[in-house]
Amino acid sequence: MRNLGYAENTIAGYVSGLNIVSKHYGKDIYQIDDLKEIEQIHRDYASRDGELKNIGGSNTTNLRGGITQWLRFRTQPQQTPTPHMSKETTEYAMSKLPLNQILFGPPGTGKTYETIRAALEILVPEAVIEYDRVLGESKSLQQRNDARENLKTRFDEECNNHRIKFVTFHQSFSYEDFVEGLRAKTDNASGQIRYEVVDGVFKQLCDLASVQVTAINEAPVSLAGRTVWKMSLGSPARSDAGIYDECIEQNCIRLGYGDVIDFTGCKTRADIQNRFEAASFVLSSTRDYSLTSVTAFVTKMKPGDIVVVSEGNSKFRAIGEITGDYFFSPHPSNDDGYAQTRPVKWLRLYAPSLPSNELLEGDFTQQTLYELSPPKLDKDKLTALLRPADAEQQAGISNGARVLIIDEINRGNISRIFGELITLIEPSKRGGASEQLAVTLPYSKTSFKVPDNVYLIGTMNTADRSLAGLDLALRRRFSFKEMPPKPELLDKVSVGDVNIGSLLRIINQRITVLLDRDHCIGHAYFMPLEQTPELALLSEIFQQKIIPLLQEYFFEDWERIRWVLNDQNKSNTTYQFIVRDESLNLGKLFGQDIKVADRPVWRLNEFAFGKLEAYQSVIKGAVTNIQPPIEAAESTGTTE
């Protein structure tokens, strides 16, 4: 059932939340048939200041999400539950959202606009329910605008928390941008160029969705007075790869510099240098990094400081708290390093590693040990990572769903962008599914699978490419939701005597007959008139949006554009948007000896765009089932 939408962990969390609500409420919520009672429970338990304050130690996200999803399920007529509905049926109701979906429709139908709602419907369903409630009860445009603004604010919060990513496909977009590729980077310390495997936007999101907190210990309440250090503990690609696992097991950190010299008792950089010299260790200069790193490790680190363990330059895999002073402890299998040691309490361990942008503005540097500080370090992010964990995290459950919004998905080269991952995004091939698959990525040579809590939401402009021409591999793996024009949203909007809903409706009917429904005009172009129903704005919309769009649709076949605007039936040419250009004299242009076919040449009549009568005449005398004149197919340039 998880393949139908919500991740298995998310479903389990919601069901757990519903069980907690049932226990606290004193009645099995699955057996309540009265929708009013369920709505009251939702108000009591889904609000931040409701009954949740009396439930200690519970995961409020699962409580709110569970009761919100249950209310949504019970209020949908097509899925009205029977009494004593099983928990299995509940899981089905909560997993109905598709993992991969594409919103398709003509230009201006609100596809990108709708992605905000679709993403929050997955991540914060209670926000969408509240939005719908306000829209249903709103009596003014301002109330609707405020509701939308609140929804957008919540969307921005999820983006800032890296739970939503947005990308636009185009012809230059590639596998290296989407999955992974080599990138040249300059090391800030050495100034040298190096090539690294860098994760693309999709792999970053999948890694975030896959991350599990494998160990959690109580963290400091405040970071005030604590220094934050970045430290490397071996490298997965080198012979010292096992150092990290040893340090985790032994609750310590080890520094590779300093050879096997005991620096106990050293208080200053000069003391450290003297110990090096006493052991006949040759330093290249007083700025030698061995001297710098050991000095920091022995004399500057102090109990209570925070250490972030990096993995490469773009990820980190652990956060710990220094719990004691430096001590010398030779490594049993390393004769020339890793003898410098400090005890650590590991606060958070992540598998796989988290990307550096979950903590920093940018990447780590190659230095083994250095201090992290603002603005490079985002202390708010670090504080969020160290917040007290809930029961689900302690059980090793993933940190939640992620959404990738792909705008203009049909404009990219799907095979080039997705590569082998086009198979892995299928619900049945996702990680955790019965037929899960993993591939070895070409650059990093690591095993990779797509988690079952990563959702893809694409948008597609049907005027740009119809569904029939879409990549078949993509069509098989995505659900499609049509976003048609909605002139009914404009039925209450009028400019003078011109009803904008009727105007858009008849224009689209004519386009459907002359061309097809994929090339209709969306309502979004006219939505500004809801706020400012003025002729000047209507004129601007027509001149800057509608006419250029029609030119593109009809390849500048001006006569067909005239039919769309009903110009051929306007007896007064003053109100025709497109008129013949009578100023052209073929004899004067080419001479009498050149025979040029006398065909009509058209021009825009700017005067008409400022007259209400011109727009009224688009609607007047309109017939819903318009048939194009015979001349349309012959492009003779005449009208009936």
Number of C-alpha atoms within 10 A of each C-alpha: 17 24 23 18 24 27 25 18 18 25 23 17 21 26 24 18 22 24 19 19 24 16 12 14 13 9 12 15 20 19 13 14 14 9 12 10 12 20 18 11 21 24 17 15 23 22 15 12 11 13 17 20 13 11 14 8 11 17 20 19 13 22 24 26 27 30 27 27 24 23 18 17 19 20 15 10 8 8 11 10 19 11 10 12 13 12 11 10 12 20 20 18 22 25 22 15 19 20 27 22 20 27 25 27 28 25 24 20 24 21 26 20 12 13 21 20 20 20 23 21 16 23 23 20 20 23 19 22 17 15 19 15 12 16 18 10 10 14 10 9 12 11 14 18 13 14 20 18 13 15 19 16 12 17 22 15 13 19 15 12 12 16 22 23 19 15 16 15 19 15 12 11 17 21 19 19 17 20 22 21 19 15 12 11 12 12 15 12 9 10 9 9 11 11 11 16 14 20 22 16 17 23 18 19 25 23 21 25 23 27 21 23 23 17 16 20 15 13 21 17 10 9 16 7 8 15 17 23 21 19 25 24 24 23 15 13 8 8 9 14 13 13 22 22 12 14 18 17 10 12 16 20 27 25 23 24 20 22 19 19 20 18 23 15 12 17 13 13 17 13 15 25 20 14 17 20 12 11 12 9 14 10 14 10 8 12 9 11 16 18 20 17 19 21 22 17 23 24 19 15 22 19 16 19 20 27 27 23 24 28 22 19 18 20 19 27 21 24 25 26 24 21 18 17 16 21 16 16 15 19 17 8 8 14 11 14 17 25 25 26 22 24 20 24 23 25 20 21 22 17 16 17 21 24 22 20 17 20 22 20 13 14 17 24 18 16 16 18 23 19 16 20 13 9 9 13 19 16 17 11 14 17 16 11 16 19 12 15 16 12 12 17 17 14 13 14 18 19 18 18 23 25 28 21 23 20 23 22 23 27 18 18 18 21 15 15 21 20 14 14 19 14 19 21 25 21 25 18 20 23 20 19 18 11 10 17 20 16 15 12 16 10 15 14 9 10 11 17 22 27 26 30 28 27 27 20 25 27 25 27 24 22 19 16 14 16 18 9 10 16 13 11 12 20 15 9 17 19 16 18 13 14 21 21 22 17 22 14 15 21 15 12 20 18 18 13 10 19 17 28 19 20 21 24 22 23 20 23 20 26 24 17 15 20 15 13 19 20 22 28 28 24 24 19 18 24 16 14 19 16 10 13 17 14 19 13 16 21 19 13 17 16 16 10 14 17 18 12 18 21 14 12 17 16 11 15 16 22 24 26 22 20 21 21 25 23 23 19 18 18 10 12 16 17 24 27 25 22 20 15 13 10 7 11 10 14 12 8 9 11 11 10 7 10 10 11 7 8 9 16 14 17 13 16 17 15 12 18 23 17 15 17 19 23 26 18 21 26 20 14 11 15 11 13 11 15 10 13 14 11 13 16 9 9 12 12 16 13 15 7
